Amino acid sequence: MERNKVTLLMILGLLLVSIFLGIYTVSGSPTRHNKLQGQKFLKEGLSGAILLKIEGEIHSGRSTYSSTGADTVLARLREIENKPEIKGILIEINSPGGTVGASQEIYEELIHLRKDKKIVVSMKDLAASGGYYIASAADYIYAQHGTITGSIGVITMSPNLSGLLEKANIKMNVYKAGKYKDILSMFREHTKEEVDIIDSLLDDTYKRFILDIAKGRNISKEKIELAAEGKIFSGEKAIKYHLVDAIGGRREALQKLSELAEFDGILPLFEDEETPFDRIIQMFGAKFSMLSGSNTMHLDIYKSPVLLLLPSALRF
């Protein structure tokens, strides 16, 4: 009973803090978003660019404080599509990758937007696998010398615990309808037929990965294949393999975006500024997502820059 009272008091305290921060956010100093609106940034006749950040694991659903959700990104991109005054998109990527479906959705939307708007990418510490997949949809890509990028490849992992279970005298009973329903089971050895099915799936995904990058970069798939096979590169080395166009950061990327958009000078950059209240809400959202079995997976093993295939989702 005493523990419940303490928990309730903590929740009430956090709620009061959240309300206070919300009031401060609404009535306090304007965010960058509001400042730019105050300058009539989105008024007819004025042009600008949008900053979009791809950070952490890429997955379906909504973004959290440490990951990027495809639904959040797609909603933002579709909003941008209907604003002719927005001439370009500057994308900053710091991500090891994520699920295939989510990365492909964002890639396809960027390819679609590229018909009417210019897109430039600025890579940070890491822009690999799914992160690079998204980057390849841009008109131009910048990386730092120390950026880790590439990792064009596919991997799947399925531990075999049968020996451990046998030692512990534990037997796993599996009831299934469908011969291959437990194809990635960790409780037994895989059959040759199952290995062939998995290999075929990985091969199809790998080929699509290469073809989409070749399309986005407008170069032959043969050149992409030279940089594939899961290899990772520094930003400087990636230029030699045509994965990246130049060394630079936000300043250089925005200047290039302005040039591609044929803007006289530097495009004003429209950036949503995260408030403390936003941060708290995102943190609570992430907690609730994990408790409810969300497909966002915050385990170190999944943060390596590879395409990872799991029973629940195909992942970069």
N, C-alpha and C positions, 0 to 999 in steps of 0.2 A: 504493500500500500504506500509506504513512504517513498519507494523508488518511483512509483507512478506519479506522485505529487511533484517530485523533482523534475521528471520528464516533462510534465505538463507546464511547469514554470519555465523550463528552458524553451519550450515551443512558444509560449506566450511572449517571452523575452525576445526571441528571434522575430516573431511577428511584429512586435512594436518597433524593433530596429528597422525591419523591412518597410513598414509604413512611413517611418521617419525619413528613410532614404528616398522613398517614392515621392514624398512631398517635396523634399529637397531637389529631386531630379526635375520635377515639374515646375516648381516655382523658383528654383535657384538659378545659378549662372547658366546661360544657354550652352547646349552642346554644340559641337562642330556642325552637326546636321542643321540645327536651328540657325547658326551663324550664317551658313551658306544660303539658307532660305531667306534670311534677312537681307542678304546681298542680291536677292532676286535671281539667284543662280538658275533656278528652273523656269524663269519667265521666258516667254517666247522671244527669240532673237539672241539669247545668250546660250553659249555652248559650254560643256564641261565633260569630265570623265568620272567614272565610278571606280572606287577601290573595292575589290573583292578579295577576301582572305580565305585561303584553304589551309586549315591548320589541323594537325593531329590526324587521327584515323578517319578515313572517309567511309561513310556508311549510309544506308537508307534512313529515312525519318528526319527528325529535327536535329539541328546542331546543338552540342552541349558546350560547356566551358573549355573542354579539352579535345573536342572532335568536330568534324564537319559532317553535317547531315545533308543529303542530296535534296530533300524536300525544301529545306531552308534556302539552299543555293539556287535551286530551280525557280522558286517563287521570286527571288531577287532578280534573276536574269529575265524572267518574263515581265516583271515590272519595268525593267530597263528597256526591253524591246519596244514598249509602247511610248517611249519618251524620245522623240526625234532630236531634242536638244542635247541628249547625251550621246556624244560622238565616239566614245571609246570606253574600254574597260581595262583597268590595270589590275592584274591578278598577282597577289603575293602568295607563294606556296611554301609551306614548311610542313611537309607530310611524308610519311613512309609508305602511304598507300591505304588500301582498304578493300571494300567489297567490289567485285567486278561490276555488278549491275549499277551500283551507285556511281562509280567512276565513269562508266559508259554513258549514263544519263547526262551527267554534267558535260562530258566531252561532246555528245551529240548536240546539246543545246548551244554550246559555244560555237560549234561548226555552223549551226543555223544562224546565230547572231552575227557571225563573221561576214555574212553577205552584206550587212548594212552598217556594222560598227567595227572599228578597229580594236584589236585585242593584243595586249603585250603582257608577258609574264616576267615577274622578278622572283627568282628562286632564292630561298634563304639557306638554312643549314642543310635541309634535306628535301628533295623533290624527286622521289624514286617511285618506281612501279606505278601504282594508281595515281600518285602525285604527278609523275611524268606523263602518264596517259592524258590527264587533263591539260597539262602544259602544252602538249603537242597540238592542241586545237588553236593555239594562238598564232598571230601573224609574225610575232618576233619573241624570242626568249633570251632573257638575261640571267646569268648566274654569277655567283661570287667565285673566286679562285678555290675557296674551300668548300663549296657546295658539293654534297654527295647526290648524284643523280644517276639515271639509267635504271638498272635492275629490271630489264625487260625479260621476263621469264615467268614460269609458272611452277608452283610446288604444292604438294599436298603431303600432310603428315597424319599418320594414324598409328598411335602406339599399340603395341601388342602386349597385353597384360596377362595373357593366358598362363605363362610360367609362374608369375607371381600369385595368381589366383589358385593355381594347383598346389603351390607350397602352403598356402593358407587354407587349403581344403575348402575352397569356395567354388561353387558351380553357378554359371550364369545361364538361366533358361530364357531363350528368345523365341517368341511366338510371332510369326509374320505371315502375311499374305502377299506373295511376290518373291520369287527366287532371290532377287538381288536387293531386297529392301534393307538389309543390314550390311551393305557392301563395304562400308568403312568401319565395321565393327572392330573394337579394340580387345575383344574377348577370344579371338581365334585367329588362325592364319588365314590369309586371303587366298582364294583359288586363282588359277591362271586366267580363267574367264573374267574374274573380277578385276584383276590387274590390267587386262586388255581393255576393259570398259573405261577404267580410270585413265589409262594412257591415252585413249581416244579423246576423252573429254578434255584432258590437259592440252593435247595437241591442237584441238579445235580452238580452244581459248587462246593459246599462244599465237596461232596464225592470225586470228582476228586482232589481237594486240598489235602485231607487227603491221598488218594492213592499215589499221586505223592511224597508227603513228605515221606511216608513209603518206597517207592521205593528208593528215594535218600538216606535216612538214613539207609536203609537195616534193618529195624525193622518192627514189625507187625503193622497193622493199628489200632489194639486195643490199643497199647501203645500210638499212636499218638492221638487217640480219647480222651484219658485221659487228654491230654494237649490242646485239641481243645476247641470248644464252645466259641471262642473269648477271652480266657484267655490270659493275658500278664504276663511276668515273668522278674525278674532280671536275669542277666547272670548266677549267681550262682544257682538260683532255676531252670533255664532251663536245667542245667546239670542233675538234678534229674529226669527230664522228658525226658531225652535222646534227647532233641532238640539241645543241645550244648555239645561239647566233653571236653572242658577245658577252664580255665580262662587264658587270655593272650592277647597280642597285636601283632603289626607287627613283632617284634623281634621273639616271640615264633612261630608265624605262618610261618615265613620264615624258621626257623630252622626245623619245622615239615615238611614243603614242601620239604626241602633238604633231609630229612631222607626218606620220601616216594619215592622220585625220585632216591634214592640210590646214592646220590652225595657225594663225599668226601669233606666235609667242608660245607660252606654255598653258595648256589646258588647265582650268581650275579643277582641282580634285575633290570630288564629293565623297566624304568618308563618314560612316556612322561611328560615332564615338560611344564606346561602352561605358555606362555609368556603374557605380557601385551596386545600385539596385538591380541592374541587368545581371551583374555578376552573381549576386545572391540567388536570383531566380534561376539562372542557368545551373548553378551548383545543386540547387534543390531538384531541378529537373533531371540532372544526371543521376542523382541518388535514387529518385523514384523510378527512373528507367531501369536501373540495375536491379532494383527490388522486384520490378514487374517482369523481369526476364527480357529486357530489350536486347536487340541484336548488336548493340554497341559493346565491344569487348575490350576492356582495359587491362589486358595482360601483356607483360613484356614480350612473351614469345610471339605475339601477333604484331608487334611493332617493328619487326625487322622488315627491310625494304624488299619484300617478295610478294608474288601472287600466291595466295594460300587458298587451297580448296578444303572446305569443311562440309560435313553433311548438311548443315543449316544454311550455308551460303558460300558462294564462290568469292574468294577474297584476293586482293592484291597485297 
